Amino acid sequence: MEELVKDRGLDGDVQPFYGTCSYTGEALFLMQVGDMGFFFWNALDDSMYYVKGNLTLEKIVSGLDEQGLNAFDLEEI
């Protein structure tokens, strides 16, 4: 994952937190990159999104449970 992040011009320690499996029809991963914030990476189409706003990990997990990705203001990287 570190190379994936660096290839997009992001720098910092990568901390993966959450992932779904492709057998569910998704391959979505949540990670924190240094002090830059949280990012979602979709392994199926190799897209990456920055989670805008000053959200905690707990708020992100709660938002995912309640509304999925629609809970967030995302910026494609």
C-alpha positions in Angstrom: 0.0 0.0 0.0 2.9 2.4 0.6 3.9 2.4 -3.0 0.3 2.9 -4.1 0.2 6.0 -1.8 3.5 7.4 -3.0 2.6 6.9 -6.6 -0.2 9.4 -6.0 2.2 12.0 -4.5 1.2 11.4 -0.9 3.8 11.1 1.8 3.6 9.6 5.3 3.4 6.4 7.2 0.5 4.3 5.9 -1.8 2.8 8.6 -4.4 0.5 7.1 -7.5 0.2 9.3 -10.4 -1.4 7.4 -10.9 -3.6 4.3 -13.7 -5.4 2.6 -13.2 -8.6 0.5 -13.7 -8.9 -3.3 -16.2 -11.8 -2.8 -18.6 -9.2 -1.4 -18.4 -7.3 -4.7 -16.2 -4.7 -3.1 -12.5 -4.4 -2.3 -12.5 -1.1 -0.3 -9.7 -0.2 2.1 -9.5 2.7 4.6 -6.1 4.0 5.6 -4.5 6.9 7.3 -1.5 8.5 5.7 0.7 10.3 8.2 -0.9 13.5 9.4 -2.6 14.0 6.0 -5.8 12.3 7.0 -7.9 9.3 5.9 -8.2 7.8 2.5 -10.3 5.1 0.8 -8.8 2.9 -1.9 -10.9 0.8 -4.2 -8.8 -2.1 -5.3 -11.2 -3.1 -8.0 -10.8 0.1 -10.1 -7.7 1.4 -8.3 -9.4 4.7 -7.4 -8.5 6.6 -4.2 -10.5 9.2 -2.3 -9.5 11.6 0.4 -12.0 11.9 3.3 -12.6 15.7 3.6 -13.2 17.2 7.0 -11.6 16.7 10.4 -13.1 13.3 11.1 -12.0 10.7 13.6 -11.6 7.0 12.9 -14.7 6.4 15.1 -16.8 8.8 13.1 -15.7 7.3 9.8 -16.5 3.8 11.0 -19.9 4.9 12.2 -20.6 6.7 9.0 -19.7 3.6 7.0 -22.1 1.5 9.1 -25.0 4.0 8.7 -24.6 5.3 5.1 -21.6 3.8 3.4 -19.5 6.1 1.4 -22.4 8.5 1.0 -21.7 9.6 4.6 -18.6 11.5 3.5 -17.4 14.4 1.4 -14.8 12.7 -0.8 -12.2 14.1 -3.1 -10.7 11.7 -5.8 -6.9 11.6 -5.7 
